[in-house]
Amino acid sequence: MITIGITGGIGSGKSYISDILRQEFGIPVYDCDKEAKRLTVTDKEIGRKLTLLVGPEVFKGMALNKKFLADFLFANPEHASQVNAIIHPVVLKDFKRWAEKQESKLVALESAILYESGFNEYVDKVLFVDAPEDVRLFRAMQRDTFTEEQVRARMKMQHPELHRFQADYIVDNSTNNNRRLLEQLNKIVHCNT
């Protein structure tokens, strides 16, 4: 089985590319962000460790208190790495379990923080989804209803230009031109199957 890691900056269209891989090529894609959110509220180990680190207010019943956690994360740069050290190993273990159950020769793992989480060590190839900053800004503002300042703050925390040069494949998603995207993805899929 070959695993492709999908990454790129905010608003680049990682999920859009993942959807195309699923729908057009039948490739199973593990969405790290979605699964991390699920595991944060369902995994007892994460719950216990987050409560010890952040405090019992981090959960409201069975739901994550997102504002409380965000306040903790932005209070100190070290806090993000502490929280990630709790969540990332569980997500990686979940991904490995998920991948073993797939019957495809090719699977993908979508992660905005593929390199920062160390997940790049567990994939065979990296596909970087690329788009100009102004396009990414517009998309993120539309999708998340964030202000320009909020999106720019998130962009500052990412370093996609560094990861662009580390990737095995770069997919240009500046225009959402499906025909062009299909051509690019078709070449990548055929190189790995």
N, C-alpha and C positions, 0 to 999 in steps of 0.2 A: 504494500500500500504506500502511495506517495501522498504526503501532506503538503499543501500549499498554504502559507500564511498570507492573509490579506490585510494590508495596513495602508495608512495614508492619513493626512491631516483632517481636521474637522471640516465637514462639508465637502470632502473630496468625492464622496459617493461610494464608500466601501460597501454599505448595505445594498445599494443599487447593483453593484457588480456581483455581490453574493447572490442576490435574487436572480440575476441572469444565469449565473452558474447553476443554481438549483433548477430553474425552470427550463432553460434551453439545453443544458448539458447533463442534467440529472445528477449533479455532483452534490453530495451532502455537505452542508456548511454549518459549522459550530460557531455560534455568535457569542463571543466571550463576554461582551457587555450585558447582553440579555441573561445569559446563564449566571454571571456574577451577581446580578440583581436577585435572581431566583435563589441562588445558594446563600446569599447573605441573610435571607429571612428563613430559609428552611434547614440549613446545616447547623447542627447543634454546636460543633466545634467553633465555627465562625461566630455564632451568637454569644457563646461563653467568652471567647477571647475579646470580641468587640466590647462587650459589656464591661469586662475588666479594664480595658484600655480607655474607653471613652466615658463609661458610666451607664447606669441602667436606663437613662433617658434616651439612649440611642435607639431603643425599640419602643413603639407604642402598641402594646398587645402583640399581634403577629406581624406588624408592619414596621418598616424601617422609618425612623424619624429623620428624614432626609435633611431638613434644615439644621437640626442639631448636629448631625454628622458633618454637614458642609461647614458649619461654624468651627467645628473642631479641626477639620482639614485645612481651612484657610488661616487658622490662628498661628500655625507654625509649619514651615516647610517640611520638617521632620515627621510631622503627623501623617502625611500621605504615605511615606514609605513604611511607617508602622502599620497602617491599615492595610496597605498592599501586601505586606508580609503575612498578614492573617488570611487574606482572601485569595491571593494568587495561587498558593499551593493547592488549595481545595479546588479551584477552577481547573488547574492543570490535571489533577487527578480525575476530575469529572470528564474532562476532554478525552483523556486516555481511555477511560471506560467506554465513553460514547464511540470513539474511533474504532475500538475493537468490535463493536456490534455492527459496524457498517459493512455492507457487502460490495462496496465500490472499490475499484483499484485506485481511485483518486478521491481524497477528501480535502476540505479546506477549513481553516480556522480564521475567523475574522476578529481582528483585535486592533483597536486604535493605538494601543500601547504595546504592540508586539515586541519591540526591542526593550522597552523600559521594564516590562514584566519578565523578560528572559524567555518568553515563549518562542522566540525565534530559534532557540537552541533545539526545539522539539519539532520543527518543520523541515522539510527537505528543500523547499524553494520558497521565496518571498515574492509576492506580487504587490507592487506599490501602486495605489490608485492616485493619479496626479490630476490636479486642476489648478488654475491660477488663483492667487489669494483672493482677488475680488469676487470670483465665482464662488469660492468656498465660503466667503463671508456672507454673500447673498443667500446661498442655500441654507447655511446654518441659521441665519436670522429668520428665514421663512419657516424652516422645519421646527425649530425650537422656540420660536417667538421670543428670542433673546434680543437685547439691544445690541447695537454695533459694539459698544464698549464691552459688553459681556462676552461676545464672540471673540473680540480681539484679545481679551484677557486669557481666554482658553487657548487661542492660537499662540500666544506668547509662551505658554507652558509646554507646547509641543515643538518638536524640531524636525518637521517632515523632510526638510531639505537634506538633512544628514542621512536619514533612512532611505531616501530616494536613491542615493548612490550605493547603498548596501544591498538593494533589491536585485533579484535575478530577472524580474520582469517589471516593466513600467507600463501601465495602461493609462492612456490619455482620456480622461473623462471630463474634458473642459466644455463639451457641448451636449452631452447626453444623446449623441448620434448613435442610435441602436445598431445600425448596420456596421458602422465603424467599430463599435465596441465588440460586436459579435465576431468580426474578423480578427480583432486583436486577441480575444479570449479563445477563439477556435485554434489559433496557432499555439497558444500556451497549453491548452488542454491536449492537443495532439502531440506536443513535445513530451508530455508526461503520462501518456497512456499507451 
